Amino acid sequence: MDTIILTSDAYLKVLDTSDTMAMYESTVRNRHHLKQWLPWVDSIKGPQDTESFIISTMDLHAVNQGIHYGIWYKRQFAGTLGNHGINWANRRTTIGYWLAEGFQGKGLMTEAVAAYIDQLVFGIWQLNRVEIAAATQNTKSRAIPERLGFTFEGVIRQNEWLYDHYVDHAIYGLLSSEWKA
């Protein structure tokens, strides 16, 4: 599924190298905003770093380990959404996402995550479980699984090193039997 239409103004498109500059420029423009919660931002020093990431997602897709999408709103690159591999033996995956600051507050990420879960995770892949982890202080990211009916399953303490300190992660899970599209 190369493209998933969300609204008349928004869609998901599988990331490919033609998205390198749009994604890189969005990352640079939103560096301060993204660094609050994402540990990889400082490693993006030039377009080649973004291209390497995109190629790695294409490689995962090629070996049936998931798909990463660019989120587009009014023909502008707004963010990304993808999964962190698939555990086929246990039929589960985790997903992650980021949205540029200027695109927040439009319901865009909630709509994108819902479509991703509905069409891919519980649709095409027929997985049993999807998980989202977010820093406990990251209320905007945590609001996504909360809006979509995920169950808050607990906190993993000091789960991620974020530049100069550890952050705890809130863990949310959703089973296919609980999903109401």
C-alpha positions in Angstrom: 0.0 0.0 0.0 2.0 2.9 -1.3 -0.4 5.6 -0.4 -3.2 5.8 2.3 -5.6 8.7 2.0 -6.5 10.2 5.3 -8.6 13.3 4.3 -9.0 15.5 1.3 -5.9 17.4 2.6 -3.8 14.6 4.1 -2.3 11.3 3.1 0.5 8.8 4.0 3.0 7.9 1.3 5.7 5.2 1.7 9.0 6.9 2.3 11.5 6.7 -0.5 14.6 8.6 -1.4 12.7 11.2 -3.3 11.4 12.4 0.1 14.9 13.0 1.5 15.0 16.8 1.1 11.5 17.3 2.3 12.1 15.2 5.4 15.6 16.6 6.1 14.3 20.2 5.8 11.4 19.5 8.1 13.8 17.9 10.6 16.1 21.0 10.5 13.2 23.5 10.8 11.8 21.5 13.8 15.1 20.5 15.4 14.4 22.3 18.8 10.8 20.9 18.9 11.8 17.3 18.0 14.8 17.2 20.4 12.5 17.5 23.4 11.5 13.8 22.9 13.6 12.2 20.1 17.2 11.1 20.8 18.2 10.8 17.1 17.8 14.5 16.1 21.5 15.5 16.6 22.6 12.7 14.4 20.9 14.4 11.4 23.8 16.6 10.2 23.0 16.6 6.5 20.6 15.2 3.8 22.7 12.1 3.6 21.7 11.1 7.1 18.1 11.4 6.3 18.6 9.5 3.1 20.4 6.7 5.1 17.4 6.5 7.4 15.0 6.3 4.5 17.0 3.5 2.8 17.0 1.6 6.1 13.2 1.7 6.2 13.1 0.6 2.6 15.3 -2.4 3.5 13.0 -3.3 6.4 10.0 -3.2 4.0 11.9 -5.4 1.5 12.2 -8.1 4.2 8.6 -7.9 5.4 9.5 -6.1 8.6 7.1 -3.1 8.2 6.5 0.1 6.4 7.5 3.8 7.2 5.3 6.5 5.7 5.8 10.2 5.3 2.8 12.2 6.5 1.7 14.8 4.0 -0.7 17.7 4.6 -1.6 20.1 1.9 1.3 18.8 -0.1 3.8 19.6 2.6 5.9 17.1 4.5 4.4 17.0 8.0 6.1 14.0 9.8 6.6 10.3 9.8 4.9 7.2 11.0 6.2 3.6 11.0 6.8 0.5 12.9 10.0 -0.9 14.6 10.0 -4.3 12.9 7.4 -7.1 13.3 7.6 -10.1 15.6 5.9 -12.6 13.4 6.1 -15.4 15.9 4.1 -13.5 18.4 2.2 -11.4 15.8 3.0 -8.0 17.3 4.8 -4.7 16.5 5.5 -1.3 18.0 4.9 2.0 16.2 6.5 5.4 16.4 5.8 8.8 14.9 6.8 12.4 14.9 5.0 15.5 13.6 6.4 18.9 12.8 5.3 21.6 15.2 3.3 23.6 12.7 1.0 20.6 11.9 0.0 19.8 15.4 -3.5 20.4 16.7 -5.2 19.2 13.5 -5.9 15.6 14.4 -3.5 14.6 11.7 -1.4 12.1 13.8 -4.5 10.5 15.4 -6.0 10.0 11.9 -2.7 8.7 10.5 -2.1 6.2 13.4 -5.7 4.9 13.2 -5.4 4.3 9.4 -2.0 2.6 9.8 -3.4 0.3 12.5 -6.6 -0.4 10.6 -5.2 -1.0 7.2 -1.8 -2.5 8.0 -1.3 -3.8 11.5 -4.7 -5.4 12.0 -5.6 -5.4 8.2 -3.0 -6.7 5.8 -0.5 -8.0 8.4 -3.3 -9.5 10.7 -1.2 -8.9 13.8 -2.6 -9.5 17.3 -1.0 -6.6 19.2 0.4 -3.2 18.6 2.3 -1.1 21.2 3.2 2.5 21.5 5.8 3.9 24.0 6.1 7.6 24.8 8.0 9.5 27.4 5.8 10.0 30.4 6.1 13.8 30.2 5.2 13.8 26.4 1.5 14.4 26.8 1.0 15.1 23.1 2.4 11.8 22.0 0.6 10.0 24.8 -2.7 11.5 23.7 -2.6 9.5 20.4 -3.0 6.0 21.9 -5.3 7.3 24.6 -7.7 8.7 21.9 -7.5 5.5 20.0 -8.5 3.2 22.8 -5.2 1.7 23.7 -4.8 0.4 27.3 -2.2 2.0 29.5 -0.1 -0.9 30.6 2.5 0.8 32.8 5.8 2.7 32.9 9.2 1.4 32.1 11.6 3.5 34.2 14.6 5.2 32.7 13.9 3.4 29.4 15.6 5.9 27.0 18.7 8.1 27.2 17.7 11.6 25.9 20.9 13.6 25.3 21.7 14.2 29.0 19.1 12.3 31.1 17.0 9.2 31.1 13.2 9.4 30.5 10.6 7.0 31.6 8.2 5.5 29.0 4.5 5.1 29.3 3.5 1.8 27.5 0.2 1.5 25.7 -1.0 -1.7 24.0 -3.9 -2.6 21.8 -5.1 -6.0 20.7 -6.8 -6.7 17.4 -9.9 -7.9 19.4 -10.2 -4.4 21.0 -9.8 -2.4 17.8 -12.9 -0.5 16.6 -12.1 1.1 13.3 
